[in-house]
């Protein structure tokens, strides 16, 4: 399909800027460190524009991080633009979703010539659209496998500084992973440098050409900012997550959160009281992705409740009451709103079937929610209130490149129970900032660990405090931006020095990990 791929500029709203953060006492040290790093790099980056390229403007951690990353770079005097790759060929995103799964070790590792032809064709069209915008000497930062080929083709044809930022990975090398990296090798090696979240993710052919930069969250974003109690309950009512028992200041939102009913229909969530703000809630909020471990988590919760109904093993009356009241909330974005994730609808349908197979009493204690994406602000506020209403946030991912939902809960001082996926282990040290499950695919073991976390209120309080401090030290957006500026400055300096024609960066490129 000729002319099916292009790139589109994403406009960034003004929002909260660097000056606003600098006025918050608890953020002053990290803001000053960022400003000092930018001042040192400014002469090297002067006269260059930075371009961020990914495959979607909404849905997923990358799309959430980029607006603030772009805004802060601009505030620091570095002209930066955000571009999104778009194509009218849905089979391209089916292919890149397959590559995504293979990098996580799942799927058929065999690629035929048609796959290469498809990836190359869309990438070449997108590269031509990029060439009309990106000037020689600019910095192009490409995020994840979808636009990797487009950036690589441009990098070969235009003397830009090209960086590929891969947000996903696996700390193992089964045949599926090796096949994915072999498919991507001709494109990944075309860049000046690459960036990963963990050293375990770097393929052998990029050894010595990669840095480690962990993602970071924005503490002032709609998803992470503090919410007064009246605002929290107002959002619950406006979004349809709770019935309006008392008058609230603002009107209902046009598109509410929807809850699955036993008959298979989705209705506004507030029609059936979930108990947010009152009952103990176990929450997982993620994309509808098979690798998020939705099924085992639902089965684990069902087994925990059935054990309790059969006769609680605990003699603690408070914990018995907690197990009686606890509910599981599984929430994800409306799958029809995310272009680059064609599997989401199938995953949600599978979870709906699992839910409908539960006994009626268990169905009442499980809320499966879809969150609308038409308004990014409203979607972010829904996630914020869900996380703040949770007693435990679970991230039961079978594979996880990093897991910003973990970071978000840690920042909000909510106890987290995570899997042992590499990205989650980067954040949570078991028993210090939260707990890790022995096996994300073992419902019995997960039920045991969930029971223990719910029962241990004293430890949950310790984990909450330590978790927020760990995010402050390592995983806020200011640290992420500072490390990007340091990396870009080093690449520009190297390009200007002896041997500038080589595409292989020198060993003094910053490599950082928590």
N, C-alpha and C positions, 0 to 999 in steps of 0.2 A: 504494500500500500504506500505509494509514493507520497512524500510529504506528511507522513503520519506522526513524526516526532518533532518536538520543538522544546524551547525552554521559556519559562514565564517568570517574570519578576514578582516577588512576593513583597507587598508593602508592609512595613513595620510601623505599628502604632507607637506614638511617643512613649507612653507608659512611664515607669519609674526609671530615672536616670542615675548616673554615678553620683551626682551631687546629692540626690535624695538619700541614697544609701549612706553617704558620708555623714549625714545628719543623725544617723542611728548609732547610739553609743556602742552597742555590742558589735557593730560591723566595722568600726573605725580601723582596727588593725589590718583586716584583710583588704579593705579598700585602699589604705595607704600603701600596702605592699604592691597592689596592682598598679597604682599610679606611678610608683617608683620604677617598676619594671617597664612600663610604657614609656616613661621619660628617657630611659636609657636606650630603648629601641627606636624611638621616634626618628632620629636622623637617618637610619637605615631604611625605614619604610616610607619616607617622604616621597611623594610623587607616584606612588603605586596604589592601585585599588585591589581590595581583597574581594573575591567572589566565593560565596558558599553555594554549593550545588547538591541537592538531594532529590528525592523522588516523590515527595508529598508535602503539602503545606499543613496537614492536620492528621492527627492520629499517630501515636507512637512517640518514643522518647526523643528522637532526633528532631522531629518537627516542633516539639515543645522547647527544646534547648536553643534552637537557632535564633528565634527572635531576640532573646536577651543577649546571646553572644554577639549578634550583629549590632544591637543597640549600644552595648558597652564598648565595642571596638570603635564605633562612631564617636561616642563621648570622649574617647581617648585620642581623637584626632586621626583615626585610621579609616578612610573611606571604605565602606563595606556594603555589599549587596547580596541579597538572597535570591537564588534562582531555583526553580523546580523543573525537572524533566517531565514532560507530558507526551503521551503517545495515544493514538487511536487504535493501537494494536494490543488488545487485552492479553493476547498470548505472550507478549513480552513480559508482563508482570507475573504471569503464570510461570514462566521460565525463571525469572529472578527470585520468585518465592521458592521455587524448587532449589535454586542455588543456596538461598538462605537456609533452608532445611538441611541441605547437604553439609554446609559449614557447621551445623549443629549435630552432624552425624546421622541424619535420618534421610532415607530415600534411596532410589535407584541410582547408582553412581555412573551409569552409562549415558554418555551424550552422543547423539548422532550429528551428522553434518548440518541438519536442519536447525538444530539449536544454535550452533555457531553462526550460521547465516542470519538467523533472526536477531541474535544479540548484536552482531556486527552491523546489520542494516539500520536498526533503530539507533545504535550508538553513533553511526556516521551521520545520520540526519541531525541528531541532537548536537553533535560536534560542530556541524555547519552553522547551526543557530547560535552556538556559543561563540564562534569565531567572529560573528557580527557585533559582539559586545565586549569581549575580553581583549585587552591590548597587550602587546609585548611588554614584558617586565612585570605585569600584574601577578598576583598570587591567586591561584585557583585551588580551593579546598573542596574536594569531592567526597561525599559521605555515602559509604556502603556500596554494595555491588551493583545496584541498579544503574547509576550514572557513571560507574567506573570506566566503562568502555568509551563513553563520550569524552570524558576528561583526558583519557590516554591518547585518543586520536588527536585531540586539540594540542596536547603537549608535544606530540611529534611534529606538528605542523607550525606551531606558533611558539616563540621563545618565552613562555610563561614559566613561573615557578609553580610546579604542580605537586600537590600533596593529596594523597588518598587517606581518608580517615575511615577505618573499618570499625564499626561499633559492635560487631558480633564475633564469635569465635568459640572454639572448644579446646579444652586442655587435653585432648586425646587425638590420635591420628588413625581412626578406622578408615576403610576404603572410601566411604562416602565423603569424608573430609578431604582426603587426598585428591579425589576426583574434582571436587569443587575448586580447590586451590590450583589444580592443573588447568582447569578451564579458564580461570581468571589470570593465570600467570602472564600471558602476553600483554595484558592491560596493566596489571599492578606494577610490573617492572618498568613501565614507561614513565613513572613519576619520579620526581626528584627525591621524594621521601614519603614514608607512610607512618601512620599513627594508629596504635591499637590501645585497647583498654587494659590488657594484661600481656605480659611477655609470653605466657603459654599459648597465646593465640597466633603468634607470628609464624608464618610458614618459613621453611628453611631458606627458600630463595630470596626472602627479604631480610635475612639476618644481617645486622649491621646497617640496615637502611630504614630502621623503624624506631620510633619513640613511644613512650607510654604516657598517655594523658587520660585520666579518668574523667567521666562526665561530671557535671555539677548542676545543682538545682538553684533556682532563683528564690531567695527567701521572701521576696515581696510579690511574687506572682500570685495570681488568683488561686492557683492550686496550693500554694504553700504559706500564704500570709496568715497571720493570726486573725481569728474571728471572735468577736465578742459573743456572749451567749445569745443575746437577742438576734444578732445577725445570723448566727448558725441556725437557729430555729426558723428564722425567716426564710433562709435558703432551702431548708428541708421542705417547708410548705410551698414556696414558689416553684420548686422543681418537681413537686409531686411525690417526693420521697416520704412525706408524712402528711396526714390530713390536717387541715387548718382547724385545730381545736379552739384557738383564740385568734382574734383579729391580728393581722400582721400588716406592716407598713406598706409593702410593695405588692403589686398584683402577681397572679400566677404567670409563669413563663409560657410562651406559646407552645413550646415542645417539652413536655415533662419526661422524666425518666419512666420507663415502662417495665412492668414486672410480668413474668410468665405465670400464667394461671394453669391449673391442672388440665384444663381442656385444650391447652396448646395456644391459646390466644395471649396477646400482650396487652395489658391495660395500664393506665397510670398507676404507679407504684403505691401511691397513698390510698387507693381504694381498699387495700388490705394492709392493715397496720403491721409494719415491720418491727417497730419498737425501737427505732433509732433514737438514741439519747436516753433511753430507759433500760432496755434489756442489755445484757452482755452480748456483744456482736463479734463474730469472727469474720473477717473480710478478706477477700482477694479481689483486686481490681487490676485488670490487665487487658491486653488485646485478646481476641478470641483466636488463640493459637494452640495447636495440639501440644506444643512444647511447654506450655504454661502449667501443665499438670492439673488441669481442671477436674478430670474424671477421678483420679485417686483422691483428691481433696474432698470431693462430694461423698465418695464412698467412705472415707475415713470419718467424716462428720456423722454420717448415717450410723456407722458402727458405734461411735461414741454415744450417740443418743439412745441407740437400742440397748447397749450395755447398761446405761443408767436406768432405762425403763424396766429392764429385767431385774433390777436390784442393785443399787449403787454399792460399789466396793468401798467407798470412802465413808468414814464415820463423821466427817466434818459437815455439820448441817449447812454451813454457808456455802460450801462447795457443792453439796447436793442441790441446793437451791439454784446455784449458778448453772449447773448442768441441766436443770429443768428449764431454765429460762433462755439459755444461750441459743442464738440463731446464727446461721451461716448466710452471708451475703456474697454472691458471686456477681461481679459487675464488669461490664466491658462496653466499648463503644458500639454504636449502631453499625453493624458490619457493612451496610450498604453505602456508608459515607467514606470508606477508605479505599482509594483506587488501587494501591499497591499491595493489597492483601486479599487476593481472591478466595483464599481458603476459609476466611472468617465465618461466612454464612454456614458452611458445612460443619464447622466446629460448634457453632452455636446450636445448630439443629441437633447435633449429637448430644449436647448437654441438655437440651430441652427433652429429648427422649429419655435420658437418664432420670431427669427430674420427674417426668410423668410416670416412670416406673416405681417411684417411691410410694410407700404407704401414705395415706392422707395425713396422718399425724406428723410425719416427717416433712411432707410438702409444706405444711404450715410453718415449719421452722427453717425453711430454706427459701431465700429470695434470690431469684435469678433475674438480673436487671440489665437492660440495655440503656445506655446513656446517649442522648442525641448529641450530634457534633455540629449542628448548624451554627451554633454560637460557641466559639472556643472559650469565651469567658464563662458562660453558664456551665459548660461541660467541666471546666477546671474547678469551678466552685462546688459542683456536685461531688467530684472526687475528693475535694478538700473536706467537706462535711462528712462524707462517708468514712474517711480515714480518721477524723477526729472523734467520730462516734464509736469507733471500734475499740474493743478491749485488746484484741490481738489482730494484727495484720499478717496474713500468710502470703508468702510468695513461693509456691510449690513447683517452680520451674524445673523441668527436666534438663533444660539447657538455658543459660541466661548470659548474654554478653556482659551486662552490668546489672540492670534492674533498678531503674529510677523510682519505681513504686516502693522499693525497699528504702531508698534514700529519703523519699518524701515522708514515709512513716517514722523513720528514725528522727528526722528533723522535728516532727510534731510530737515527739516523745510518746509514741505508741509502741508497745512491745511488738517485736517482729519474730515470727517463726519462719525461717527460710529453708530452702533446700540447700544441698551442698554444691549446686552449680557454681562454676568458677567466679562469675560476676558477683554472686551473692557472698561468697566467701571473702571476696576482696573487701567487703563492707563490714560484715558481721563476724566477729571472732566469737566462736561458740562459748556461751556462758558469760561473756563480757558485755556485749552490746545487744544480745538476743540469743536465740537458740537456733540450731540447725537440725534438720531431720536426718536420720540415718539413711533413708531411701525414699525418694519422692514418689516412687511407684508402689510402695508397700502401704496399703491403707491401714493395716493393723498397727504397724510401727508409727505411722503418722497420727493415728488416733491416740496412741499412748503418749506421744510427745505433746500433742495438743492438750490432752487432759492434764498433763503435768504442768504445762505453762499456765493454763487457766487456774490451776490450784495454787500456784506459787505467787501470790500478790506481792510479797516482799521483794522477790527477785525481779519481778516485772518492773517495779519502781527503780531498782538499780540499773537495769538494762536501759530503761527510758532515758535516764540522765546521761549515762555514758554514750548512748547512741547519738544523742543530739550533739554532744561535744565532738564526737568523731566526724560527724558531717561538717561541723564548723571548721575543723582543722583540715579536712581533706576534700570534701565533696560539695563545696559551694561554687557557684558560677565564677566568682572572682578569682579563685585559684585556677580554674580551668582557663579563663581568659588570659591570665598572666603567663601561663605555660604556653599557650598558643602564640602569644607575642614573642616570647623568648625563642620559640622554634622558628617562627617566620624571620626574625632578625638574624638568627644563625644561618638560615638558608640563603637569605639575601647577601649576607656578608661573604658566604662561601662562593656564591655565584660571581661576586665582584672580584674575588681574589684569584691567585694563580690556579690554573687548571679549570677555569670556569666552564669549559665545554663539557666536562664530565657530568653525568647525571647521578653519580653516586656521591651522596653527602659524606662529609668527613666524620670521624669518630667523636668529635666534640659537640655534635647535635645533642641537645638535652634529652635525657631519658629519665622520666620520673614515674614513680609508682608509690602508692601509700604504704 
